[in-house]
Amino acid sequence: MICANILIISGLILGFLGSLIIAKELILTKREAANLGVPHLAANTEEENENLPLAQFFIKQSNSAIIGIILICSGFFFQLIGALIIYI
């Protein structure tokens, strides 16, 4: 019973942390938005394009979203296992 409660609480914490990580990447300051909104000339190679500010922003945002989604899914899984332990 205590194990189930620990799993449920861990699941809630992971879900909360995952949603915070995703939300953090969606909120920009005015300065960040202005910097990203300035047009930049595209580079000659794909590697140089990846170093442009907007590309860096999207790469960082994508990586954080993946981490957030993994935490949220793990949290739901822990809650499910905890609930199954209680009811089975």
N, C-alpha and C positions, 0 to 999 in steps of 0.2 A: 504494500500500500504506500509506504514512504517512497519507494522507487518510482511508482507511478506519479506521485505528486512532484518528485524531482524532475521527471521527464516532461511533465506538463509545464512546470515553471520554466525549465530550460527552453522548451519550445516557444513559450511566450516571449522570453528574452531574445532568442534568436530572431524571431519574427519582427520584434520591435527594432532590433539593431539593423536588420536587413532593410526595413522600410526607411529608417533614418539615413542609411548610406545612399539609397536610391534618391530620396528627397533632397539630400545635400547636393547632389550633382545637378539637380534641376533648378536650383536657386542661384541666380547670378547677381553680382553687384552691378551697379550702373557702370562702373569703370570696366569690369570684365566684359559686359555686354557691348560697350563702345569699342573696346579693343578687338573683340571678335567680329564686330560688324564692319570694321574697316576693310575695304577690299584689298586683297593682296594679289600680286601677280603670281601666277602659277609657275612653278619651277620646271626645269627641263626633264628631270627624272622623278620617278615615283618616290624614291627615298627623300628627295628634297621637298616634295609635296607633303610628305608625312611630317616634316618639321615646321610647316606653316602653323600659325596659332590656332586657326579653326580646326585643322586636322588633329592637332595635339589635344584640343578640347574634346573633340568627339571620341578620340581614342581613350582618353581618361574617363570620360562619361560612360563609354561602353564597358570598360573594365570594372568600374565601380558598380554598374548595373548588374553585371554578371555575379559579382560578389554578393550584392544585395539579394538577388534572386535565389542564390544558393542558400543564404542564411534564412530567408523566408521559407523556402521549401523544407529545409532541415527543421525549422521550428514547427511547421505544420506536421511533419513526420513524427517528431518527438511528442507532440500533443496527441496525435493519433495513437501511438504506441502506449502512452500513459493512460489514455482513456480506455483502450482495449484491455489493459492490465486490470483496471478497476472493474470493468463490466464483465470480464470473462472469468 
